[in-house]
Amino acid sequence: MGSIDVIQKKYEILSDIVIKVSGRVHGSQRETGLIDILVYFEVPLGMKDEVKRKFNDFVLSIITRTN
């Protein structure tokens, strides 16, 4: 959740992290009064935990800066 700018930044960071490990990012969106966005990624075997850790570290840095 968050503003469009925050969501877009999170998507860009996730994409950068996934691409660096030779993965792919997929997504779709729909509008139902609100905007629903589904993002999923594919990475080589054994890289999922690293991608999740790096993304979570980024999200935590955003939370820390805004508090």
DASUL-V810063 format. One record per residue. N is the residue number from 1. NEAR is the number of other ideal C-beta (glycine too) atoms within 10 Angstrom. Layout:
((N;NEAR) (N;NEAR))
This chain:
((1;4) (2;11) (3;8) (4;8) (5;8) (6;13) (7;14) (8;12) (9;14) (10;16) (11;14) (12;11) (13;15) (14;20) (15;16) (16;13) (17;22) (18;21) (19;13) (20;13) (21;15) (22;10) (23;16) (24;11) (25;17) (26;10) (27;12) (28;9) (29;9) (30;9) (31;7) (32;6) (33;5) (34;7) (35;10) (36;10) (37;12) (38;9) (39;15) (40;9) (41;20) (42;12) (43;20) (44;9) (45;5) (46;8) (47;17) (48;14) (49;9) (50;13) (51;17) (52;14) (53;11) (54;17) (55;17) (56;10) (57;10) (58;15) (59;14) (60;10) (61;10) (62;14) (63;8) (64;8) (65;7) (66;8) (67;5))
